[in-house]
Amino acid sequence: MPAEPVSLTVERISHEGRGIAHHDGRTAFIQGALPGETVSAVIKRRRRRQEEGQAVEITSHPAASRVEPPCPHFGICGGCSLQHMDPGAQIAHKQAALAELLANTGGVTPAEWLAALTGPTQGYRRRARLGVKYVPRKDDRVLVGFRERFSPHVADIDSCHILDERVGRVLDELAGLVRGLSIPDRIAQIEVAAGDEAVALVFRNLRELSPDDRAALIAFGDRHGFLIFEQPGNESTVAPVGHAHTRVHYALPDYGLRFAFAPTDFTQVNADINRQMVPLALELLEITPDARVLDLFCGLGNFTLPIAREAQAVIGLEGAEPLVERGRENAAANGLENVRFEAADLTTMTPDAAFLGGPIDRVLLDPPRSGALEVLPAIARLAPERIVYVSCGPATLARDVGELVHQHGYRLDKAGLMDMFPHTGHAEAIALLTRT
């Protein structure tokens, strides 16, 4: 692997936002490089047919979409990959990548493209898992943040521009807090779960906290208005430190709904996009007062409860029992009685399943990044008129939509991008399918 930078001309950009060039007979994926640029790059990893590297200088033809990254840690911290690209150009790139995936992977093109959902590009991230590293050789320093690019090490940063600003501005104080504990080398990570009113921080402690440690954590939480939790084992061991609160909350004001969640529950990262995404999904479903809707991979009811405001009945199905219980809690707290949450094996679901309580005419699904391929036959057996597919993995969305179109008699009417993770290569998408 060469120690000196090499000169490369960037031909195009990959779906995840790396510049693509060629070097020594290999395809080179270069972080921080944009199409048309000639860059000086350091090669970090090499395989038989490809290599990965980092642009260190733009030597000629800087792209028109290039901007000065707003974060001083860009290029070191691995939390972002596209801060050097204008936000509008990021959207255009992600939309083009989605269209390419739908066409090439799914063999489909929507009859109509939806306008992209966009929001703030700074301070948007409400969920994160921050690495913690005690470094005795550096004056007993503690580092708190995301991992370095091309490295498992925690980046040396003192702030983060994409994190919810209540947390992003106090990373240095968090590092000082951990350094002052009796076990600075036994705090493995800090999980961030921010709600509308409060922020929860879950400290993964690999050894028991001392009374002084607990007092320091409580004082830090009181000073910043944070809810502090410890996690000495698996997720079942998460417990509050110095307070009785076990839930954080967010609201969907358009529907008069308030959701409670535990700090380790799945919730959407970007509150602004979520408040746009839910109404869009319900609009695409075209819910009528007599509609019976199935919400698959429903989580704690982010879509289920708004649907209940408009439909005759909605059934939320989820594989994780704790989230099912949280959905039931939230339905009761919001006074909704036409909603049912169940834990079920979605792959074996049949139209006469007792928990469905009758025919289903609309389906919403929001699966994990791996997609929903295994449950598509079960969905097809229900024969819903409309399917709205919300996806955090455009590649698996394209695969699954292609399956529904080519194997199960559906048509892709609409699709669009949702920019849930600005400045990163991650994209989310939404699609409407109707029965032909």
N, C-alpha and C positions, 0 to 999 in steps of 0.2 A: 504494500500500500504506500503510495508516494507521500512523503512528508511535506512537499512543497505544493502550493496551489497550482491548479491547472486551468487553462483557458477553455471555456466551453460556450457554444452558441445554443441558446435555448430555443427549441422548436415549437413546443406546445406545453400545456400544463395538464397534470394528471387530475383525476376527479378529486383527490384529497388536497390538491393545491401545490404540488411540487412541480418545479420546472423539469421538463424532460429534454435531455440532450444525449449525445453519443460520445463515448470516449474509449479508446483502445478496444474497439469491437464490442463494447458493452453499452447497454442502455443505462444512462445515468439519471437518477432522480435527485434533484438539487433543491433543498430548502432555501427559500428566500429569493428565488429566481423566477422571472416572468417571461412569457413568450416574446421572442424577438431580441432579447437582451444577450449581450456577450458578457460573461461573468468570469471572475476569478473565483474558483471554488476549491475547497479542501475536501478530499474524498475520505469519508469516515468508515464506510463499510464496503466490502467487495465480495461479490459472489461470482459464480461461474459466468453468468450472462448479464448481470446487472450490478450496479454500485449505487451507493447513496452518499450524498455530500451536502455541504453547506456553502452557499455563496458568501464570500467575504468582501467582494467589491464588484460593482457594476462598471465594467471597463468601457463599454460603448452601448449606444442605442437603448437607453433606459426606456422602459415601457411607459406609455401615456397614463396607464392606470397605477403607476407606482406612486406611493405617498410615503411620508415620513411616519414610521410606526409611532403611535401615541404612547406606548409603554417603553421605558428605558431598558427593560429587561428582555425585550424581544430579541430573539436569536440565541439567547442563553436558556431561558425558560421554555419548556416544551408545552406549556399550556395553550399557546396559540401558534398558528402557522401562517396566517394570512394578513397580519397587521400591516404589511408592506403594500397591500393592494387596496385601492379605493373601495369603500363599502358597496357602492353601486356596481362596481366591476365584480366584486365577490358574488353578488346576487346573480348577475348575468352568467358568471361561470358556473354557479351551482345549478341554475336553471338549465343551462346547456348540458351539464352532466346528467341531470335527471332525464332530459329528453333522450339523450344517447342511451342510457340504461334501459328505458322503456322500449325503445326501438330495437336495440341489439339483444338484450336479454329476454324481454317479454314479447318482442315482435308486435308491439302495439304502439299506437299514437292516439292521444286523447282527441275527441272531437272538439274540445275547447280547453284552452290553457287558462287557469285561474291566475289572477294577479298574486304575486308573491306577498306573503305576510312578513312584514319587517317591523322592527322596533329599535329601542336603544342599543347602541353598540358598545357601551361602557356600563359597568356596574350591573349587568343583567343576570349574572350567574348566581342562583340561590342555592344550588347544591354543588358540593365539591368534596373530594377526599384529599386532604393536604398531607403530604409526607412530612415526617419529622426526623431530623438526624442530629444527634449529639456528636460534636467534632472536638474531642479533647485536644487534638494537636493544633487547633486554631483558637487558642486562648479559651478553651472550654465553651466554644460557641455552640449555639443551637440554630439549625436552619429549619424554617417552616415554609412550605410552598409546594409547587408542582415539581415534577422531575425535570432534570436537564434534558435538552434535546440530544439524542444519541447516547444517553447515559442513564444508568439507574440511580444516579446521585440526585439528592434534592438540590434544586437551584438556589443560589445565594441571592435572594430577593428580599426587599423590605416592604413591598406593596404589590397589589395586583389590581389592574384597571378593569378586568372583566368580572371579578368577584363582586357580589353585593358589597357596596361601599362600606357598610357597617363592619365587614370583616376585612375587605381588601386594604383598608387603610391602617389596620392594626397588626399586620403580620409580624412586624418587628417587636411589638409588645408581646405578642403570643410567644415568640421565640424567647424573649426575656423571662416570661412566666415559666416556661418549661425548664429553662436553665436554672431557675431558682428552686425547682422541686428537688426532693431527695432522690428521685429516680429519673434524671433527665435522659439517661440512656435506655430507659424502658418505656418511653412513650413512643409508640410506633407510628401513629397517625392521628389526625384530628379531622373528624367528619363535620362538615358544615351543612346545616339544614335551616334555611332562613324562611320565615313566614312574613306576613304583612306587619305584625306588631313586634314580634320577637325573633331572635336568632338563637338556635341551639347549636352548641359545640359539644361533640362527643369525643372524649379523649380515650384512645385505645391504650390502656395501661397494662403492661405485661407483668407488673408487680403491684402489690397492694399499696395504695396511697397512705401516707402517714397523716396524722391529725394536722400537722403544719401544712402539708400539701393540700389537704381539703380546705383549710382556711385560706390559702393563697388563691385557689381556684374560685372559691366563693367570693372573695374580695374582687377578683378580676371580673367575674360575672356581674356583680353589683355595680362596679364602676362603669361598665359598658352596656348594661342592660341585657346581658346574654344569659340564656339558660344553659347551665353546665351539666354535662353527663359524663359518667365513666363507663368504660366497657372492659372489664377484666377478662372476659371470655368471648363466647359467640354472641350473636345479637340478642339472645334471650337474657343476657347479663347486663344489658344497658340499664343504668339507674341514675336518677338525678342526684346531684351533689349540692346540698345546701338549700334545696327548695322542693316543693311538692308537685310542681308542674311536670306532667309527663307528655303533654301535647303542645304542638305548635299549630298555628292556624293560617289559612289563606282564604280569600273570598272571591266569588264570582258575582260582582255587584249586579250585572245584567239580569241575573236570575234570583237575586236575593238569597244567595247561598253562602254558608260559611263552613269550611272543611277543617276538621281536626286531624292531625297526623302525628305519629311518633317520629322522632328524628331520623330513624333508619328506614322509614317507609319510603317507597318510591313516590315522588311527586315531580311535576315538570320543572325543569331547570329555570325556564324563562317565564316569569309571571306575565309580562306584557304580551308575549306571543300566545301564551295559554288563554288569555282573556280575549284574544282575537280568534284563536283556533276553535274553541268550543262553539261559539255562535256560527262559524262557518260550517262546522260539521253538522250541526242541527239544521242549518239552512239546506245543505245538500241532501239530508235525509228526507226533507219535505214531510215533517211529522204532522199528522192530522190527529184530532181529538180521539179517534177510534183506533189509532195505530198501536200495534204491539211490537216492541222493539227489543232486540237482543244486543247487549253490549258485552263483547268478548274481550278477555284480558282487561277487565274493567278496573282493576286496582281498587282504590278506596272510593271510587265513584265520581271521578272528575267529569266524565261525560254522562254517567248514569243518572245522577241527580238532576242536572239540567234537562235531560230528556224527560224525566218524570214530570217536570213542570208542564210539558206539552202533550205527552202521549197518554193513552188509556192505561198502559202498563209497560214497564221495562224490567227486564231480567238482566242482572249483572253477573257474569261468570268469571271466575278467577281461580287459578291454581293454588295461590298462596292463602292459606286459611287466615293468617293475621290481617291481611288486607280485606278479606271478606268481612271479618268482624268490624274492621274500621269502617267499611262501607255501611254496614248495618247501623253502627253508632251514628254516622253522619246523616243517614236517612231519618233516623228517629229525632236527632237534634234539630233537623230542619222541618220536621212535621210532615214528612212524605210517607204516604201509606200505599201508593201504587207502584212500589219498587221492591224487588226481591233480589238478594245477593246469595249466591251459592258457590261452593267450591265443587268443581266437577272436572272429569276427564273430557276435555273438549273433543278429542279425537273419536270418541265413541258416541257422541251426541246423535240422537235420532229425533225426528219430528214429534214422536209420541212420548218423549222424555217427560216425566211427571213435573220436573221443576219448570218446564216451559209454560205449562198451564194452558196450552192451546197453540194455534198457528202463529207464526212469526212473519211479519211483512217487511221488516227493515232490520238490517244488521249493521252495527258499528264494531270495528275491531281495531285495536291499538296494540299489536304484539310487540315482543322484544325485538332486538336487532336481527335475530335469527329468522324472523318472519313467522308465517302462519301456514306453511305448506301442508303440514299434517292435518290441519283442521278444515282445509278447503272442501274436501268431499262432504264433511258433515254440514258445512254451511250450504253447499249446493243442494243437499237433500232437503233442507228447510225451504228452498226456493223463494227467498225474499225478493221483493220487487226492487229494492235498492240496497246496495252495500256501500258504506263509506269506510275506507281503509286509511287509517292514520299510521304513518310509518316513521320510525327513527333510523331505518336502513333502506335507502332508495334502491340498493341492489336487490334485496329480497322482496321489496315492494314490486319491482319490475318482474321478477320471477313469478310471484304469486298472482299478480294481475294478469300476466300472460296465461297462466294456468286457468284462471277463471274465465278468460275470454275464449281460449282455444279448446278447453276441455269441458266447460260447464255452462256454456250458453249465455255468457254475459257480454256486455259492451262497455268499453271504457269511455264514459261521457266527458269527464273532466279530471284534470290533475293540476297540481300546483305545488310550489315550493313554500316551506315555512322556515324562516331563518332563525331557528331556535338557538344556534350557537355561532353568533357573529365572530369573525376573525379566526375561525377554525375551519378545517376541511369537512366537518360534520354538517349534514343537511337533513332536514325532515321534510316529509311530503304528505300530501293528502290526495286521495283519488275517489271518484264516484263511479260506481259500476251499476248498470241497470240490466234487468233481465230482458233478453231479446225474444 
